[in-house]
């Protein structure tokens, strides 16, 4: 969905990924931030109404939540919209592509999405698009291979007792997109038939558009800067504070945090660039047991400003 606001008037369009047909939107927002958007198909026929509340989060990003109804209002569907921090100046747009597969013989399903940047004729985003597809296609290929191997391990005399098959899902979140860089977090979840619980982890793609290359964490800092120590110090302090706030209900302990968030480059493989700082993703089991889930720490640029290369990709974000 793309929306433009001018005073109390809001207009734009959206589409459903499976269909791809543009649906036009126009409406108003009142002094109390209540928004109404009417939608119309290509013939000008009204097909629905969005009614919700317009809000802004701590990062200055817009959110709208409420209910969608058909024109006659005979049913309601809850909706939630969140602005992505995409700031292209060239008319470029990000859309999604999917890899979907169902294998009845091996009993698995795949539903994986990845971003594609288009809308410009010069091909400047082509290599990013290739990197994004390769990352997701690689996870899909690994899953397929495991399914084949799992099938071979089963004895021909095995009695089929499992009713639930295996699955792989890949989604993504754009953390920042500008003419110079694109930072994307991929959330990968899988379930293997017979397993006690699903597994999930993150991959990231931080890309220098002008140089046409993947950004390494060290690329953001001055040569020789002890950035891992600074990042670790902030992350450990944040996680311990979070554990103390939860008290007896916390599953985080100092030893686990120190091991999983210590100043080791392997602990800082999953990071993204945001407007406010570097986002660090700690997957399940890294700093806490599975039941505690993944953990996230935002390290503000203010904590790293003396180490960041002022002429580098994030130098302009440091205040």
N, C-alpha and C positions, 0 to 999 in steps of 0.2 A: 504494500500500500504506500502511495505517495500522497502527502497532504501539504497544502500551502495555506497559511493563515494570513489574512490581511484584516486586522482589526477584529470585528465580530464575525467576519465571513470566513468560511473554510471550504476549500474545494480540492479535488484530486481524483484519484482512481485506484482500483485494486483489482487483483485477479486471483483465482484459485489455481494453484500450481498444476493440478491434474487437468484443468480445462484450458487455461491460458487466455480466456476471453476477457477483454477489458470491461470493467464495470465502473461507470462514472459516479462521482460523489459530489454533493454540494450541500452546504448547511450553514449553521450559525452556532456561536458560542456566547453565552450570556455572562453577566458580571460575576456570577457565582461559579463560573467554569463548567457549567452544564453544556454539553455539546449534543447537537442533533445533526445527523448526516443522512440525507436521502440518497438512495442509490438508483441508478437507471441503466438499462441495457442499451445496446447499440441502436435500437429503434426509438429510444426515448421513453420507453415504458418503465414506470417505477417498479422496482423489484424488492425493495426492502428499506428498513430504517434502522440506523444505529443511534442509540441514545445512551450517553454515558457521562463521565466526569473527566475533564482534562486536568492533568497534574504534572508537576515537574519534580524529578528526584534530585539528590545531592550533587549529581554530576551535570545537572542542567538539561538532562534528557527528558523528553516528554513521554507520558503514558496516558492512555485512555482506556477506561474499563466501564462496562455496562452491559446492555442487552441489545441484541439484534432481533427484529421482528419483521415478518412479511408486511406488506401494506395494510392488510386487514387486521393485523395485530393478534391473530388467533393463536400464536405460539411464540415463545421467547427462547433465545439461545444466548448464553453468556459469552461475551467476547472480551479479550484483553489485547491491547496493542502497545508495543514498546518501541520507542525510537532507537534506531541504531546509530552509533556515532560515525556516520558516513559523510565526509565533507569533500566530495569531488567538485572541482570547478570546471571541468571540461565536458560535462554532460554524460559522463560515464555512469553506468548503473550496475548494481549487483543483482543477479538473479540466481536461482538454484537449479541444479541438475541432479538427477537421481540415478542410482544404480539399484534396480529392484530385481529380485530373483526368488523363485519358489521352486524347490527341488523336492518332489513328492517321494522319490525313491530314497533319498538320504534324509528326508524329513527335516528340512531347514528352510528358513526364510531370511532374506537380506533386504534391508531398506536403508540405503545410505545416501546422504545428500552432501553436496559440496558447492561452494560459491563459484560463480563465473562472472567476470567483469566484462561488460560490453558497452556499446553505445559510442565508441570512438573509432575512427577509421584507420588510425596509425598503428594499431597492434601493440601498443605499449604494455598492455596487460596480458598479452598472449602467454608469456612465460610464467606469470603468476597463475593463470588458469591451468596451465599444464602441471605446475607444482601441486596445486590443490587437488586436481584429479588424480595425480599419481599417488598422493598421500592416501586418499580414500580408497583408490583401487588397490593399493598395497594391503590395506587392512582387509579388504574383501577377499583378495587372493589368499591371504594367510588363513582366513576363516574357511574358505572352500577346501584348502589343503587339509586342514584339521578335520573337516567333515569326512573327507575321503579316507584319511588314516583311521579315524574312529570307526568307520564302517568296516574296514579291513580287519580291525582287531576283534570284531564281533565274530564269535563262532557260528558256523552254519547251524549248529544245534541250539543256539540260544533261543529262549522263548521270549517273544516280544512282550514286555510288560509296561513299557513307557508309553503314555498317551500324549505327552507334551514333547514337541520337537525342539530343535535348536533354532536360535535366531541371532542375527547381528543387526544392530541399529547404529547409524552414525548421523549425528546432527552437528550443527556448527553455530557459532555466535561470532559476529564481527565485533571485535573490541575497539577497533579504530581503523578507519580507511580514509586516506588523503591522497593527493596527487603524488606524494613522495613515498608513502609506506602503507602497507595493509597488514593488520594483525588479526588473526583468526584463531579461535579456540574450537577444537573438534571434541565433542563428547561421544565416546564410543562405548556401547553397551552390548554385552553378549550373554547368551545363556546356552549351555551345552546340556543336551538331554541327559537326565539323571543327576545333574549337579545339585548341590544343596541350595545354592542361591546364584543369582546372576553376578556377572563381573562388570566393572566399569572402570574406565580410565580416560585420560585426556591426551590428545596430541595437539601441537600448535604449529602454525605457519606464520612466521613474521617475515615480511618480504619488502625488500628495497626495490621500489618500482623503477627508479631512474637507473640504478646499477644492475637491475635485472638479476638479483641474487637473493638467496635466503639470508636473513640477518642472524648472526650469532650473538649471544649475550655479550661477549667481550667487545663486539663492535660498537656498543653504546657508550663505552667508557674510555677514559684516558689511558694511554699505554702504561702498563704497570700498576694501575689502580687496584686496590684491594677491595674490589666491589663485592666479592663473595662473602667476605667477613662482614661488611656493612649490611648486606641483604640478610644474611643469616642472623645477625644480632637483632635486627628489627623483627624478622619473622618469628624467632624463638620467643622474644619478649611478648609479641602479640598473641601467640598461641598459648603461652603460659597464663597470660592475663585472661584469655578466654576460658581456660580450664578453671581458673580460680573463681570466675564469675558464675560458673555452673555448679561449683562446689562438688558435692557427693555424686551428682548426676553426670559429671564430666568423665569421659573415657580417655582423656588425654593425660599422659603422665610425663614427667620431666625427662626421663630416660628415653622414651620413645620420641619425644619432640626433638631432643638433642641429637639423636641419631638421624632422624629423617629430615631435619631442617638445618643440620650443621653446614659449615662452609665447604661443602663438597659440590663440585659442578654437577655430579649426577643427581643431586637433590634439587637442582634448579634447571631441569630440562623443559618443564612445562610452564612457560611464562608468556605473558602478552603485554602489549603496549596499550595503555589507556590514556585518557586526557589527564588524569590526576596522578598516575604513577605506574609502576610495573606490577601487574597482577601475577601472583604466584599460585599455581594450582598444585596442591598436595593430594595425590590420589589416595584411594582407600588403601590401608595398611602402611602408608608411608610415615605418618606421624601419629597414627591412632589405629585401633582395631577396625575391622570391617563395619561393625555395628555403628561406629561413630560417623561413618561416611567420609567423603572427601572433605578437605579443608581448603580455605582460600584466604590469602593474605594480600592486601594491597599495600605495597611499599611506596609511599609518596615520594615524588621527585625531590621534595625538600630534604629528605633523609639521604639523598644520593647526589645532591647538587654539586658538591665539591669533587665528585668522582666522575660524573658524566661529561663526556666530550661536548663542549659547548657548540662545536661546529658539526656535530653528528646529527643523526636522524631525530633524536629526542631532545637535542639541545634547545630547540625552539619551544618545547613544552615545559621546560624548567623555569620556574619563576624565582 
